[in-house]
Amino acid sequence: MCNMKKEEVNISSCKRDTTVRRVPRPLCFIPYTLYFIFTVFILTSCHYPRPDLENGKLGAKTRDSLAYLYERHYTWNTNLEVQDDSVTIACLPVKDCYNTLYKGDRVVVAEFAIHPADSVDSVWVKLAHSQEVQGWLREKDMMRAFVPTDSISQAIYLFSDTHASYFIVIFALFVAVWLFRAFRRRQLQMVCFNDIDSVYPLLLCLLLAFSATVYESMQVFVPETWQHFYFNPTLSPFKVPFVLSVFLMSLWLFVIVLLAVLDDLFRLLSPAAAVFYLLGLASCCIFCYFFFILTTQIYIGYLFIAVFVWVFLRKLRSSLAASRYRCGNCGQKIGAKGICPHCGAINE
């Protein structure tokens, strides 16, 4: 029998010496990170800080522009694009004179006016498409028919407007593939059910559920913060209210974890099985998004997200306990030293 040092493998064939490797624990900090995020989330303001309008260095026009920006969330020279098929703007003060804008036309905010006698909406906005085509529109109608020209704002509008259709298509596609595959092979791997040996898919669902919870919390408690972000978007989690910072960081983490999922998926499964798994994972993520959007509106979503975190931490703990080592012969994860269940080598 081969003589080996402590923490080395004794393979029955004794053809070579290999070392048992401990599996690193890169995710052990997650509970403390989540506790920190929730604590700071409660203690931190969720609103954009207002600028100092009393600063004598600011001109009158700049001061008015900043005041409108933080009151209305947009200001002069804000660029907008028509999303409705057509929009009619009034050429005030000329009566019965109108200009028509069509889908895709771009305008700029040129002026504001307050009409206290208007029972529908007292705020009117002047929009300029060109030097010849200008007119006035109620702010309420402008918000409904126009979207900022920034690509992030348009992506938010597109996703908010059509996500239900995307969910139905992806879910129907997954169900059809699942039925076909289950009929032929009677077996299907998916998140939490006959899952792969990785915690990243469940973490991906958790991150999307957490993002949906934070998003809907902003809609319920601080809608003006989200509206300001909609008109003044950014992908940077810095220099924004903490609730937005948490939301943006969760989206960036979602992208990073998605890359880890793809790496694990195509390493552990065949390409065909990986594609089927991705379809199921996409459906699970979309279901989590809608579920937590709807439940957060009635406040029970916070209970569900806490349960979800608990489920993930249990899976993480069991995964780490079951894969503390790697076999020195085949490299597969094993829970304890001894005979490897994959290749039969003796690890000591």
PyMOL commands that set and color helices and strands:
alter all, ss='L'
color gray80, all
select helices_A, chain A and resi 30-43+60-72+139-145+151-185+200-221+223-231+242-268+271-297+301-322
alter helices_A, ss='H'
color red, helices_A
select strands_A, chain A and resi 8-9+18-19+21-22+79-82+86-90+98-102+106-114+123-128+134-138+146-148+325-326+333-334+338-339+346-347
alter strands_A, ss='S'
color yellow, strands_A
deselect
rebuild
show_as cartoon
